[in-house]
Amino acid sequence: MPGEASQGIYRGQCAGNRAPAAGTRFRDRPRRPEKSIEDRKSFPESVSIGPLCPGAVADLEVEVDARAAAEHLARSLTFRTVSPPPPTPHDSSAFRALHDHFAGTYPEHHAALERETVSGLSFLYAWEGADPRLPPAVLMGHLDVVPVTPGVVNFRILPGETVETVRERKIRVIDDDRIEVEIYDAARDPSPVSDTDSPAFRLVDRTLRDVVPGDGLVVAPYLVFGGTDATHYGDRSRSVCRLLPVRVEAGDLGRVHGTDERISVEGFGMAVRYFHRLLRNLEEL
């Protein structure tokens, strides 16, 4: 997470005499109140933002402690934040325990950013930039996992197909009147194809090249086989990008969503560097 200089993840050196706009803004203004205070006691009331050095953002060199970052992630994975399908209720205590873990692990983040509770168990953090006239950027991630539902077949639908065309084909393939095929409540048509000529895609391209230097890097679009929350923004923007900024080896592909799924410590460190650089590059949009 950005700004956690005292947590052992980021160690930076500054150059120049210009202060980073976003960091200066948070340092100079009081902490914003939370819009939902149902679990406010879990969060620190006041925490020093830490050393915001007077170097320009463009000149800030950040070294990532990949092992410390991976240890934070490993601890987060011990919380059983499972989202079962309706009508089975959630175990809200696991989510709230994860919230407390985030607050204790990243106190400066929670002290500096405005936090809004969404649907009781999710958070929306707002980091105000120096120019409020610019359009916002949204970075999203999951807090939960979804268990397998017996008797439900999960189809990953290609662009150009629909839920109904998949249902019709399934009926033809089964060819048995004794079996009834129903559409699951959460089924949805494929998301729109994102625009690869958009400023957002060029931002992803630039950021990847910053993190993985070299002439041999090819940044190209591909089809995401899984479902993501980005689908809810497809009718609002043609610049919705889905990205896993981790180096994936051939042996890793068979473990995705399976037994012994994992990434390397170095790969996770690369992801942290990528998102840190992405936040710095957002001014290009």
MIFI-412688 format. One line per 3 residues: number of its first residue (from 1); for each residue x, y, z of N, C-alpha, C. Coordinates in Angstrom, 3 decimals. Example, Ala and Ser with C-alpha at 12.3 -4.5 7.8 and 13.67 -1.06 7.14 Angstrom:
<nodes>
1 = 13.190,-5.690,7.800,12.300,-4.500,7.800,13.200,-3.300,7.800 ~ 12.850,-2.250,7.080,13.670,-1.060,7.140,12.900,0.030,7.870
</nodes>
This chain:
<nodes>
1 = 0.832,-1.189,0.000,0.000,0.000,0.000,0.874,1.249,0.000 ~ 0.430,2.306,-0.615,1.269,3.496,-0.703,1.417,4.201,0.630 ~ 2.547,4.789,0.835,2.731,5.646,1.998,3.078,4.917,3.274
4 = 3.365,3.602,3.227,3.654,2.865,4.446,5.154,2.838,4.720 ~ 5.770,4.000,4.753,7.221,4.062,4.876,7.719,3.428,6.165 ~ 6.914,3.478,7.236,7.377,2.965,8.515,7.037,1.498,8.728
7 = 6.392,0.848,7.732,5.963,-0.522,7.924,6.943,-1.556,7.395 ~ 8.065,-1.129,6.860,9.049,-2.072,6.375,8.822,-2.507,4.944 ~ 7.826,-1.921,4.246,7.589,-2.291,2.856,8.324,-1.346,1.916
10 = 8.215,-0.054,2.176,8.836,0.925,1.297,10.003,1.596,2.005 ~ 11.086,1.726,1.278,12.193,2.549,1.765,12.582,3.450,0.610 ~ 12.386,4.749,0.766,12.587,5.658,-0.348,13.640,6.717,-0.077
13 = 14.189,7.242,-1.135,15.095,8.366,-1.059,14.554,9.468,-1.936 ~ 14.630,10.710,-1.476,14.053,11.830,-2.212,15.161,12.725,-2.752 ~ 14.821,13.366,-3.854,15.755,14.324,-4.436,14.973,15.546,-4.876
16 = 15.612,16.669,-4.897,14.935,17.887,-5.336,14.282,18.613,-4.175 ~ 13.592,19.730,-4.479,13.009,20.566,-3.443,11.496,20.687,-3.547 ~ 10.888,19.963,-4.490,9.433,20.048,-4.634,8.783,18.935,-3.852
19 = 7.739,19.257,-3.115,7.051,18.250,-2.311,6.028,17.523,-3.163 ~ 5.861,16.198,-2.998,4.830,15.470,-3.728,3.461,15.989,-3.346 ~ 2.645,16.298,-4.341,1.389,16.995,-4.100,0.455,16.218,-3.200
22 = 0.223,14.927,-3.520,-0.731,14.168,-2.727,-0.231,13.980,-1.300 ~ 1.046,13.641,-1.153,1.588,13.437,0.183,1.539,14.700,1.015 ~ 1.853,15.843,0.397,1.800,17.109,1.119,0.378,17.430,1.555
25 = -0.563,17.139,0.709,-1.957,17.438,1.046,-2.389,16.653,2.275 ~ -2.033,15.381,2.340,-2.433,14.575,3.477,-1.677,14.987,4.735 ~ -0.452,15.373,4.566,0.312,15.737,5.744,-0.196,17.047,6.337
28 = -0.623,17.977,5.478,-0.991,19.301,5.953,-2.441,19.422,6.418 ~ -3.304,18.468,6.058,-4.700,18.606,6.447,-5.043,17.568,7.507 ~ -6.060,17.838,8.350,-6.443,16.866,9.365,-7.067,15.636,8.746
31 = -7.078,14.564,9.514,-7.664,13.322,9.036,-9.153,13.473,8.827 ~ -9.648,12.937,7.707,-11.066,13.038,7.409,-11.870,12.078,8.276 ~ -13.098,12.447,8.624,-13.938,11.517,9.377,-14.417,10.387,8.483
34 = -14.679,9.220,9.090,-15.204,8.100,8.350,-16.690,8.286,8.122 ~ -17.196,7.818,6.976,-18.608,7.953,6.674,-19.440,6.882,7.363 ~ -18.820,5.797,7.800,-19.506,4.787,8.576,-18.681,4.545,9.823
37 = -19.287,4.621,10.978,-18.534,4.512,12.233,-18.942,3.278,13.016 ~ -19.526,2.283,12.341,-20.008,1.111,13.054,-18.876,0.334,13.714 ~ -17.680,0.377,13.156,-16.554,-0.325,13.764,-15.367,0.624,13.917
40 = -15.652,1.875,14.190,-14.602,2.883,14.238,-13.578,2.607,15.322 ~ -13.995,1.949,16.405,-13.067,1.712,17.503,-11.900,0.814,17.087 ~ -12.037,0.103,15.957,-10.976,-0.780,15.510,-9.828,-0.027,14.859
43 = -10.042,1.261,14.542,-9.050,2.003,13.790,-8.409,3.083,14.652 ~ -7.125,3.344,14.436,-6.449,4.365,15.244,-7.050,5.736,15.010 ~ -7.213,6.497,16.070,-7.793,7.827,15.959,-6.822,8.823,15.349
46 = -5.557,8.661,15.637,-4.582,9.571,15.040,-3.243,8.863,14.945 ~ -2.685,8.866,13.760,-1.397,8.234,13.514,-0.583,9.178,12.649 ~ 0.674,9.360,12.985,1.534,10.205,12.170,1.679,9.610,10.779
49 = 1.614,10.472,9.774,1.735,10.006,8.400,3.131,9.477,8.134 ~ 4.096,9.854,8.906,5.440,9.343,8.695,6.252,10.293,7.830 ~ 7.444,9.861,7.454,8.358,10.741,6.737,7.942,10.957,5.293
52 = 7.336,12.111,5.017,7.043,12.503,3.634,8.134,13.470,3.208 ~ 9.114,12.958,2.522,10.285,13.762,2.221,9.979,14.754,1.109 ~ 10.720,15.858,1.046,10.395,16.952,0.140,10.894,16.739,-1.281
55 = 10.976,15.505,-1.753,11.403,15.273,-3.121,10.211,15.204,-4.055 ~ 10.413,15.528,-5.314,9.328,15.428,-6.279,8.972,13.970,-6.494 ~ 7.692,13.708,-6.794,7.253,12.337,-7.010,8.040,11.688,-8.135
58 = 8.302,12.432,-9.190,9.019,11.865,-10.334,10.430,11.439,-9.966 ~ 10.984,12.016,-8.886,12.350,11.706,-8.499,12.422,10.692,-7.378 ~ 11.278,10.222,-6.891,11.258,9.332,-5.744,11.601,7.913,-6.168
61 = 12.661,7.349,-5.619,13.043,5.981,-5.888,12.618,5.122,-4.710 ~ 11.846,4.086,-4.970,11.292,3.257,-3.913,11.825,1.842,-4.027 ~ 12.348,1.337,-2.940,12.792,-0.041,-2.875,11.743,-0.843,-2.115
64 = 11.307,-1.949,-2.663,10.260,-2.769,-2.067,10.892,-3.913,-1.283 ~ 10.499,-4.049,-0.028,10.888,-5.202,0.779,9.877,-6.301,0.479 ~ 10.169,-7.129,-0.512,9.212,-8.125,-0.984,8.858,-9.131,0.103
67 = 9.799,-9.496,0.937,9.500,-10.483,1.971,8.549,-9.911,3.010 ~ 8.739,-8.666,3.421,7.826,-8.059,4.377,6.426,-7.941,3.785 ~ 6.356,-7.554,2.506,5.059,-7.454,1.848,4.384,-8.819,1.774
70 = 5.151,-9.862,1.450,4.591,-11.213,1.356,4.118,-11.703,2.723 ~ 4.830,-11.357,3.783,4.393,-11.753,5.112,3.067,-11.097,5.478 ~ 2.879,-9.850,5.081,1.594,-9.183,5.308,0.479,-9.899,4.544
73 = 0.763,-10.271,3.298,-0.231,-10.987,2.505,-0.531,-12.353,3.115 ~ 0.505,-13.060,3.538,0.299,-14.387,4.122,-0.591,-14.323,5.349 ~ -0.405,-13.306,6.156,-1.254,-13.143,7.339,-2.696,-12.851,6.922
76 = -2.881,-12.076,5.864,-4.232,-11.751,5.400,-4.981,-13.003,4.940 ~ -4.241,-13.972,4.393,-4.873,-15.172,3.859,-5.339,-16.133,4.944 ~ -4.999,-15.877,6.195,-5.446,-16.763,7.268,-6.869,-16.464,7.712
79 = -7.448,-15.367,7.251,-8.819,-15.022,7.624,-9.788,-15.661,6.621 ~ -10.737,-16.435,7.125,-11.634,-17.219,6.272,-12.805,-16.346,5.802 ~ -12.504,-15.427,4.912,-13.521,-14.506,4.386,-14.201,-15.157,3.178
82 = -15.183,-15.990,3.455,-15.892,-16.750,2.434,-17.247,-16.105,2.164 ~ -17.580,-15.935,0.903,-18.877,-15.382,0.509,-19.728,-16.497,-0.105 ~ -20.521,-17.178,0.698,-21.348,-18.262,0.155,-22.511,-17.699,-0.650
85 = -23.058,-18.468,-1.568,-24.203,-17.981,-2.349,-25.440,-17.836,-1.469 ~ -26.336,-16.917,-1.810,-27.579,-16.766,-1.054,-28.365,-18.077,-1.063 ~ -29.128,-18.355,0.000,-29.397,-17.481,1.155,-28.468,-17.722,2.332
88 = -27.368,-18.465,2.153,-26.456,-18.733,3.253,-25.824,-17.431,3.741 ~ -25.865,-17.141,5.046,-25.320,-15.869,5.542,-23.795,-15.862,5.571 ~ -23.230,-14.672,5.527,-21.789,-14.497,5.650,-21.370,-14.642,7.110
91 = -20.120,-15.030,7.304,-19.497,-14.967,8.623,-18.823,-13.601,8.732 ~ -19.579,-12.626,9.214,-19.064,-11.255,9.232,-17.882,-11.096,10.173 ~ -17.755,-11.965,11.172,-16.652,-11.830,12.129,-15.304,-12.007,11.442
94 = -15.228,-12.892,10.440,-13.964,-13.091,9.729,-13.586,-11.845,8.946 ~ -14.565,-11.206,8.320,-14.293,-9.985,7.564,-13.837,-8.869,8.502 ~ -14.490,-8.750,9.653,-14.116,-7.676,10.584,-12.730,-7.925,11.189
97 = -12.398,-9.194,11.386,-11.043,-9.496,11.856,-10.007,-9.106,10.805 ~ -10.334,-9.316,9.530,-9.438,-8.883,8.459,-9.330,-7.368,8.428 ~ -10.435,-6.672,8.660,-10.400,-5.212,8.720,-9.435,-4.747,9.812
100 = -9.512,-5.387,10.975,-8.614,-5.019,12.071,-7.156,-5.281,11.698 ~ -6.938,-6.382,10.986,-5.572,-6.692,10.534,-5.050,-5.603,9.606 ~ -5.882,-5.158,8.673,-5.467,-4.090,7.769,-5.136,-2.817,8.546
103 = -5.999,-2.486,9.509,-5.788,-1.258,10.274,-4.484,-1.313,11.070 ~ -4.195,-2.475,11.657,-2.980,-2.604,12.452,-1.724,-2.690,11.604 ~ -1.837,-3.262,10.412,-0.670,-3.438,9.547,-0.347,-2.183,8.754
106 = -1.381,-1.412,8.397,-1.195,-0.207,7.579,-1.838,1.006,8.265 ~ -1.348,1.394,9.428,-1.986,2.507,10.157,-1.899,3.838,9.428 ~ -0.808,4.086,8.728,-0.667,5.366,8.032,-1.662,5.464,6.873
109 = -1.886,4.364,6.227,-2.873,4.323,5.139,-4.260,4.701,5.665 ~ -4.646,4.125,6.784,-5.969,4.402,7.338,-6.061,5.800,7.935 ~ -4.945,6.334,8.368,-4.961,7.681,8.926,-5.074,8.739,7.841
112 = -4.546,8.465,6.666,-4.436,9.485,5.633,-5.603,9.499,4.662 ~ -6.177,8.338,4.385,-7.192,8.242,3.350,-8.596,8.258,3.940 ~ -9.523,8.823,3.169,-10.930,8.778,3.552,-11.461,7.373,3.304
115 = -12.169,6.818,4.285,-12.658,5.448,4.188,-14.175,5.416,4.293 ~ -14.807,4.754,3.346,-16.257,4.593,3.339,-16.591,3.106,3.354 ~ -17.504,2.710,4.247,-17.925,1.322,4.318,-19.023,1.069,3.295
118 = -18.847,0.011,2.511,-19.791,-0.341,1.454,-20.393,-1.704,1.758 ~ -21.726,-1.772,1.789,-22.442,-3.037,2.035,-22.017,-3.707,3.332 ~ -21.570,-2.928,4.281,-21.275,-3.450,5.605,-19.909,-4.056,5.791
121 = -19.342,-4.716,4.767,-18.107,-5.470,4.962,-16.998,-5.096,3.981 ~ -17.257,-4.195,3.057,-16.237,-3.762,2.104,-15.882,-2.308,2.342 ~ -14.697,-1.917,1.903,-14.212,-0.555,2.103,-13.941,0.113,0.763
124 = -14.191,1.399,0.722,-13.798,2.243,-0.398,-12.909,3.336,0.158 ~ -11.635,3.347,-0.259,-10.689,4.359,0.187,-10.556,5.430,-0.888 ~ -10.578,6.667,-0.480,-10.420,7.791,-1.407,-9.130,8.527,-1.078
127 = -8.263,8.655,-2.072,-7.009,9.389,-1.926,-7.107,10.606,-2.837 ~ -7.330,11.742,-2.258,-7.550,12.968,-3.016,-6.254,13.461,-3.628 ~ -6.311,13.779,-4.913,-5.136,14.287,-5.597,-5.024,15.792,-5.511
130 = -4.017,16.330,-6.179,-3.763,17.763,-6.110,-4.719,18.565,-6.987 ~ -5.283,17.942,-8.043,-6.156,18.652,-8.976,-7.521,17.970,-9.009 ~ -8.516,18.496,-8.309,-9.840,17.844,-8.256,-10.572,17.865,-9.586
133 = -10.085,18.612,-10.582,-10.746,18.662,-11.888,-10.471,17.420,-12.721 ~ -9.447,16.676,-12.385,-9.100,15.490,-13.154,-10.059,14.343,-12.845 ~ -10.312,13.442,-13.807,-11.207,12.306,-13.559,-10.574,11.326,-12.578
136 = -11.383,10.617,-11.817,-10.834,9.675,-10.832,-10.381,8.380,-11.484 ~ -9.526,7.667,-10.800,-9.121,6.313,-11.191,-9.510,5.373,-10.053 ~ -9.976,4.182,-10.387,-10.434,3.215,-9.396,-9.563,1.971,-9.476
139 = -8.981,1.570,-8.346,-8.242,0.310,-8.225,-9.048,-0.598,-7.309 ~ -9.335,-1.821,-7.760,-10.227,-2.699,-7.018,-9.563,-4.038,-6.741 ~ -9.953,-4.656,-5.640,-9.458,-5.985,-5.294,-10.460,-6.702,-4.409
142 = -10.286,-8.006,-4.274,-11.215,-8.838,-3.510,-10.789,-8.965,-2.051 ~ -11.781,-9.084,-1.178,-11.557,-9.450,0.215,-12.024,-10.868,0.499 ~ -12.675,-11.514,-0.464,-13.349,-12.773,-0.174,-13.029,-13.842,-1.214
145 = -13.469,-15.053,-0.915,-13.438,-16.157,-1.866,-14.842,-16.730,-1.947 ~ -15.149,-17.365,-3.078,-16.480,-17.931,-3.291,-16.350,-19.444,-3.372 ~ -17.058,-20.183,-2.520,-16.936,-21.645,-2.542,-17.635,-22.251,-3.757
148 = -17.267,-23.482,-4.060,-17.906,-24.219,-5.155,-19.311,-24.630,-4.730 ~ -20.275,-24.434,-5.613,-21.653,-24.811,-5.335,-21.968,-26.125,-6.027 ~ -22.338,-27.173,-5.289,-22.640,-28.467,-5.919,-23.778,-28.347,-6.927
151 = -23.629,-29.022,-8.061,-24.690,-29.041,-9.053,-24.728,-27.840,-9.969 ~ -23.773,-26.938,-9.823,-23.724,-25.732,-10.650,-22.506,-25.804,-11.554 ~ -22.728,-25.630,-12.864,-21.632,-25.603,-13.836,-21.290,-24.149,-14.132
154 = -20.005,-23.827,-13.997,-19.543,-22.459,-14.188,-18.970,-22.318,-15.590 ~ -19.676,-21.604,-16.454,-19.204,-21.366,-17.820,-18.538,-20.005,-17.901 ~ -17.400,-19.949,-18.589,-16.733,-18.688,-18.887,-17.083,-18.342,-20.328
157 = -17.950,-17.379,-20.521,-18.576,-17.128,-21.816,-17.704,-16.211,-22.669 ~ -17.512,-16.594,-23.915,-16.724,-15.798,-24.852,-17.472,-14.532,-25.266 ~ -16.746,-13.453,-25.518,-17.398,-12.272,-26.107,-18.098,-12.650,-27.415
160 = -19.298,-12.143,-27.588,-20.091,-12.497,-28.745,-21.158,-13.528,-28.437 ~ -20.960,-14.297,-27.360,-21.974,-15.231,-26.883,-22.743,-14.594,-25.730 ~ -23.826,-15.237,-25.304,-24.638,-14.747,-24.188,-24.974,-15.901,-23.258
163 = -25.536,-15.566,-22.128,-25.986,-16.596,-21.192,-27.002,-17.516,-21.869 ~ -27.902,-16.933,-22.628,-28.957,-17.720,-23.266,-28.403,-18.636,-24.353 ~ -27.422,-18.169,-25.134,-26.865,-19.046,-26.168,-26.110,-20.218,-25.548
166 = -25.474,-19.987,-24.407,-24.792,-21.077,-23.709,-25.813,-22.079,-23.182 ~ -26.903,-21.589,-22.628,-27.952,-22.485,-22.127,-28.524,-23.339,-23.253 ~ -28.787,-22.724,-24.399,-29.345,-23.472,-25.527,-28.386,-24.553,-26.016
169 = -27.105,-24.220,-26.061,-26.121,-25.213,-26.508,-26.001,-26.346,-25.499 ~ -26.059,-26.027,-24.231,-25.968,-27.067,-23.209,-27.130,-28.045,-23.322 ~ -28.315,-27.529,-23.589,-29.487,-28.392,-23.745,-29.311,-29.308,-24.945
172 = -28.781,-28.767,-26.043,-28.561,-29.586,-27.235,-27.529,-30.677,-26.986 ~ -26.459,-30.337,-26.256,-25.388,-31.303,-25.998,-25.877,-32.407,-25.065 ~ -26.619,-32.039,-24.017,-27.112,-33.043,-23.070,-28.135,-33.953,-23.737
175 = -29.058,-33.328,-24.483,-30.049,-34.078,-25.274,-30.782,-35.120,-24.422 ~ -31.291,-34.673,-23.302,-32.013,-35.566,-22.384,-33.134,-34.775,-21.728 ~ -34.383,-35.101,-22.048,-35.522,-34.346,-21.531,-35.693,-34.497,-20.019
178 = -35.031,-35.466,-19.432,-35.153,-35.650,-17.979,-34.327,-34.636,-17.196 ~ -33.416,-33.995,-17.866,-32.534,-33.033,-17.193,-32.984,-31.624,-17.548 ~ -33.225,-30.826,-16.518,-33.645,-29.443,-16.701,-32.455,-28.514,-16.471
181 = -32.260,-27.600,-17.371,-31.153,-26.644,-17.277,-31.710,-25.282,-16.883 ~ -31.276,-24.773,-15.749,-31.717,-23.470,-15.261,-30.541,-22.506,-15.233 ~ -30.835,-21.232,-15.396,-29.812,-20.186,-15.330,-29.657,-19.729,-13.889
184 = -28.431,-19.767,-13.406,-28.140,-19.333,-12.042,-28.376,-17.837,-11.915 ~ -28.833,-17.413,-10.744,-29.204,-16.009,-10.547,-28.062,-15.048,-10.857 ~ -26.831,-15.470,-10.570,-25.687,-14.571,-10.747,-25.120,-14.589,-12.160
187 = -25.727,-15.347,-13.076,-25.207,-15.433,-14.437,-25.298,-14.088,-15.143 ~ -24.298,-13.767,-15.955,-24.294,-12.508,-16.686,-23.564,-12.683,-18.010 ~ -23.917,-11.843,-18.942,-23.277,-11.873,-20.253,-21.839,-11.356,-20.153
190 = -21.002,-11.669,-21.143,-19.610,-11.205,-21.101,-19.504,-9.679,-21.042 ~ -18.451,-9.223,-20.420,-18.197,-7.788,-20.339,-17.767,-7.252,-21.707 ~ -17.955,-5.960,-21.949,-17.472,-5.369,-23.210,-15.954,-5.489,-23.330
193 = -15.483,-5.532,-24.548,-14.037,-5.583,-24.791,-13.453,-4.192,-24.577 ~ -12.425,-4.099,-23.767,-11.832,-2.803,-23.448,-11.062,-2.246,-24.640 ~ -10.959,-0.935,-24.677,-10.301,-0.228,-25.776,-8.785,-0.219,-25.554
196 = -8.052,-0.893,-26.432,-6.600,-0.947,-26.292,-5.902,0.305,-26.812 ~ -6.665,1.215,-27.414,-6.095,2.489,-27.857,-6.376,3.615,-26.859 ~ -6.908,3.275,-25.698,-7.304,4.285,-24.725,-6.099,4.760,-23.910
199 = -6.190,5.941,-23.301,-5.118,6.399,-22.416,-4.873,5.439,-21.253 ~ -5.929,4.762,-20.786,-5.761,3.831,-19.670,-4.873,2.657,-20.062 ~ -5.098,2.103,-21.261,-4.255,0.985,-21.692,-2.811,1.452,-21.903
202 = -2.642,2.648,-22.440,-1.281,3.174,-22.612,-0.615,3.385,-21.253 ~ -1.411,3.730,-20.241,-0.861,3.876,-18.892,-0.370,2.531,-18.368 ~ -1.151,1.474,-18.588,-0.737,0.136,-18.187,0.550,-0.253,-18.909
205 = 0.601,0.021,-20.209,1.793,-0.266,-21.016,3.013,0.450,-20.455 ~ 2.867,1.744,-20.203,4.001,2.537,-19.707,4.457,2.029,-18.339 ~ 3.508,1.725,-17.474,3.867,1.305,-16.125,4.574,-0.038,-16.128
208 = 4.104,-0.972,-16.951,4.781,-2.264,-17.056,6.212,-2.103,-17.551 ~ 6.420,-1.214,-18.507,7.762,-1.001,-19.037,8.655,-0.326,-18.000 ~ 8.065,0.478,-17.124,8.849,1.073,-16.046,9.326,0.010,-15.058
211 = 8.453,-0.964,-14.777,8.749,-1.973,-13.764,9.590,-3.111,-14.330 ~ 9.345,-3.462,-15.598,10.079,-4.558,-16.242,10.821,-3.979,-17.441 ~ 11.954,-3.340,-17.211,12.674,-2.720,-18.318,13.255,-3.760,-19.264
214 = 13.431,-3.361,-20.504,14.024,-4.251,-21.493,13.319,-4.124,-22.827 ~ 14.048,-4.315,-23.904,13.492,-4.165,-25.249,12.592,-5.325,-25.643 ~ 12.684,-6.460,-24.946,11.925,-7.630,-25.354,10.517,-7.696,-24.802
217 = 10.096,-6.730,-23.989,8.773,-6.775,-23.378,7.699,-6.429,-24.402 ~ 6.674,-7.282,-24.499,5.526,-7.047,-25.368,4.288,-6.914,-24.487 ~ 3.613,-5.780,-24.566,2.383,-5.552,-23.816,1.216,-5.738,-24.777
220 = 0.429,-6.780,-24.576,-0.653,-7.117,-25.501,-1.899,-7.506,-24.717 ~ -3.080,-7.242,-25.264,-4.325,-7.630,-24.573,-4.566,-9.134,-24.684 ~ -5.330,-9.660,-23.754,-5.710,-11.070,-23.808,-7.068,-11.230,-23.134
223 = -7.659,-12.396,-23.250,-8.988,-12.658,-22.702,-8.867,-13.150,-21.272 ~ -9.501,-12.463,-20.344,-9.520,-12.875,-18.944,-10.603,-13.944,-18.768 ~ -10.215,-15.125,-18.329,-11.154,-16.240,-18.238,-12.027,-16.165,-16.990
226 = -11.578,-15.477,-15.967,-12.345,-15.390,-14.735,-13.241,-14.171,-14.703 ~ -14.178,-14.182,-13.781,-15.034,-13.024,-13.578,-14.442,-12.086,-12.544 ~ -14.551,-10.791,-12.761,-14.047,-9.794,-11.821,-15.119,-8.733,-11.578
229 = -14.913,-7.947,-10.534,-15.849,-6.864,-10.237,-15.812,-5.774,-11.299 ~ -14.805,-5.804,-12.161,-14.716,-4.787,-13.206,-15.913,-4.826,-14.140 ~ -16.630,-5.950,-14.161,-17.794,-6.049,-15.049,-18.860,-5.000,-14.732
232 = -18.898,-4.537,-13.494,-19.908,-3.549,-13.104,-19.618,-2.161,-13.663 ~ -18.434,-1.975,-14.243,-18.059,-0.671,-14.782,-18.039,-0.663,-16.302 ~ -18.411,-1.778,-16.926,-18.343,-1.876,-18.370,-19.245,-0.910,-19.102
235 = -20.403,-0.563,-18.490,-21.305,0.378,-19.149,-20.979,1.826,-18.816 ~ -19.931,2.049,-18.045,-19.539,3.407,-17.661,-18.211,3.834,-18.271 ~ -17.434,2.873,-18.711,-16.116,3.218,-19.242,-15.656,2.145,-20.218
238 = -14.972,2.568,-21.277,-14.339,1.634,-22.203,-12.885,1.412,-21.817 ~ -12.486,1.959,-20.705,-11.088,1.867,-20.277,-10.971,1.052,-18.994 ~ -11.658,-0.087,-18.934,-11.580,-0.975,-17.783,-10.493,-2.012,-18.056
241 = -9.427,-1.987,-17.268,-8.291,-2.887,-17.482,-8.218,-3.907,-16.354 ~ -8.030,-5.146,-16.725,-7.850,-6.233,-15.756,-6.419,-6.724,-15.901 ~ -5.695,-6.751,-14.802,-4.260,-7.025,-14.912,-3.767,-7.737,-13.665
244 = -2.925,-8.739,-13.871,-2.205,-9.403,-12.789,-0.724,-9.143,-13.017 ~ -0.152,-8.134,-12.373,1.242,-7.763,-12.658,2.239,-8.674,-11.946 ~ 2.144,-9.970,-12.241,3.007,-10.978,-11.631,3.559,-11.865,-12.744
247 = 4.825,-12.188,-12.656,5.425,-13.092,-13.633,4.900,-14.514,-13.392 ~ 4.253,-15.092,-14.395,3.662,-16.421,-14.283,4.470,-17.389,-15.132 ~ 4.997,-18.423,-14.497,5.744,-19.448,-15.212,4.800,-20.556,-15.677
250 = 5.295,-21.428,-16.558,4.454,-22.489,-17.123,3.870,-23.380,-16.030 ~ 4.637,-23.689,-15.010,4.142,-24.559,-13.945,3.098,-23.923,-13.056 ~ 2.974,-22.597,-13.117,2.005,-21.907,-12.268,0.591,-21.993,-12.823
253 = 0.448,-22.164,-14.126,-0.874,-22.089,-14.744,-1.801,-23.189,-14.239 ~ -1.262,-24.392,-14.014,-2.096,-25.492,-13.558,-2.560,-25.366,-12.127 ~ -1.958,-24.423,-11.368,-2.341,-24.250,-9.964,-3.334,-23.110,-9.759
256 = -3.682,-22.381,-10.806,-4.599,-21.257,-10.668,-5.958,-21.771,-10.203 ~ -6.452,-21.206,-9.110,-7.725,-21.630,-8.507,-7.722,-23.125,-8.199 ~ -6.557,-23.661,-7.850,-6.472,-25.090,-7.563,-5.573,-25.352,-6.372
259 = -5.122,-26.603,-6.256,-4.284,-27.011,-5.143,-2.915,-26.335,-5.220 ~ -2.469,-25.830,-4.061,-1.149,-25.218,-3.953,-1.006,-23.990,-4.841 ~ -2.080,-23.226,-5.003,-2.002,-21.981,-5.774,-1.079,-21.013,-5.048
262 = -0.170,-20.397,-5.772,0.796,-19.523,-5.113,1.505,-18.668,-6.149 ~ 2.156,-17.619,-5.653,3.086,-16.841,-6.446,4.363,-16.709,-5.638 ~ 5.432,-16.374,-6.302,6.710,-16.246,-5.608,6.763,-14.945,-4.822
265 = 7.649,-14.900,-3.838,7.854,-13.668,-3.075,8.331,-12.562,-4.004 ~ 9.231,-12.913,-4.912,9.739,-11.911,-5.862,8.607,-11.417,-6.766 ~ 7.718,-12.341,-7.169,6.602,-11.942,-8.011,5.654,-10.997,-7.306
268 = 5.423,-11.232,-6.018,4.557,-10.330,-5.270,5.223,-8.974,-5.089 ~ 6.531,-8.977,-4.886,7.249,-7.711,-4.798,7.127,-6.917,-6.081 ~ 7.134,-7.615,-7.226,6.939,-6.937,-8.504,5.563,-6.303,-8.570
271 = 4.536,-6.991,-8.058,3.183,-6.440,-8.060,3.107,-5.173,-7.221 ~ 3.768,-5.165,-6.070,3.786,-3.971,-5.220,4.467,-2.822,-5.953 ~ 5.584,-3.098,-6.615,6.281,-2.053,-7.368,5.401,-1.526,-8.499
274 = 4.685,-2.431,-9.145,3.830,-2.012,-10.254,2.762,-1.030,-9.782 ~ 2.042,-1.371,-8.722,0.954,-0.496,-8.295,1.477,0.817,-7.714 ~ 2.645,0.769,-7.101,3.242,2.019,-6.641,3.559,2.918,-7.835
277 = 4.143,2.341,-8.871,4.463,3.120,-10.069,3.188,3.586,-10.770 ~ 2.153,2.747,-10.779,0.895,3.124,-11.411,0.303,4.368,-10.759 ~ 0.341,4.439,-9.446,-0.170,5.623,-8.756,0.617,6.860,-9.135
280 = 1.914,6.701,-9.333,2.728,7.845,-9.731,2.444,8.267,-11.172 ~ 2.082,7.291,-12.019,1.863,7.581,-13.437,0.458,8.054,-13.745 ~ -0.437,8.046,-12.773,-1.826,8.406,-13.037,-1.971,9.833,-13.567
283 = -1.012,10.674,-13.264,-1.107,12.064,-13.735,-1.048,12.154,-15.266 ~ -0.664,11.042,-15.920,-0.598,11.038,-17.374,-1.980,10.868,-18.017 ~ -2.961,10.435,-17.253,-4.284,10.235,-17.826,-4.935,11.576,-18.181
</nodes>
